[in-house]
Amino acid sequence: MEMQDEQTNGLRENRYRPMGELIRGIFFILFGLFAIFAQKLGLGEFRISPQWMLVLGIVLMLYGIFRVYNGIRKLFFNRN
């Protein structure tokens, strides 16, 4: 009985972790888009130059894409 509970908890944990990565990735992509377009759309003024905001936005988006890719890979393609 305990072994079945451990397997069920392990399966549940293995499904939630990739979904968390997917959600975090989406947030990083959104933050990257905000960093790139906020000043152009008049949503905020930043104390750093627009070039550095562009670099920061690109880095955030790349990291977000990596997280989304990793989450999708673990959710759908990592079958044991």
N, C-alpha and C positions, 0 to 999 in steps of 0.2 A: 504494500500500500504506500509506504513512504517513497519507494523508488518511483512509483507513478507520479506522486506529487512533485518530486524533484524534477522529473522530466517535463511535466506540465509547466512548472515555474521556469525552468530553463528555456523552454520553447517560447513562453510569453516574454521573457527578458530578451531573447534573441530577436523577437519581432519588434519590440519597442525601441531598442537601441538604433537600428537603421532608420526607423521613422523619425527619431529625434535628430539624427544626422541630416535627414532630408529637410526637416523643418528648419534646423539651424542654417543649412545651406541656403534655403530660400530667404531667410532673414539677412544673411550676409550679402546676397545678391541685391536685395532691396536697399540695404544700407549703402552699397556701392553705387547704385543708381542715384540715390539721394545725394551722395557726395559729389557725383558728377553734375547733376542737373539742378540742385537746389538753388545755387546762386543765379543760374541762368533764368530760372523760373520765378525768382524773387521770393523764395521761401526762407532764405536765411543769408546772413552775412558772416563770413568766416575770417579769422585773422591770418590765415595762411594764404599763400598765392593760389590762383586758380590752377596753375600747373601742378602744384603739390596735391591739390584736391582731386585733380584728374588721376594722378598716380595712385593716390589712396583709394579712389573709387575703383580703379582697374584691379588693384591688389585685392580689395574686398570681394569684387565680383569673381575673380579667379579662384579665390579660396572658397567662395560659395558654390561655384560650379564643381570644384573638387568634392566638397561635402555632399552635394546632390548626387554626383556620380557614384560616390562611395555608398551612399544610402541606397540608391537604386540597385547597385550591384549586390549588396548584401541582402536586400529584400527579395529580389526576384531571381538572381542568377547564382546564388551560393547555397544550393540545395545539398543537404547531407543525407 
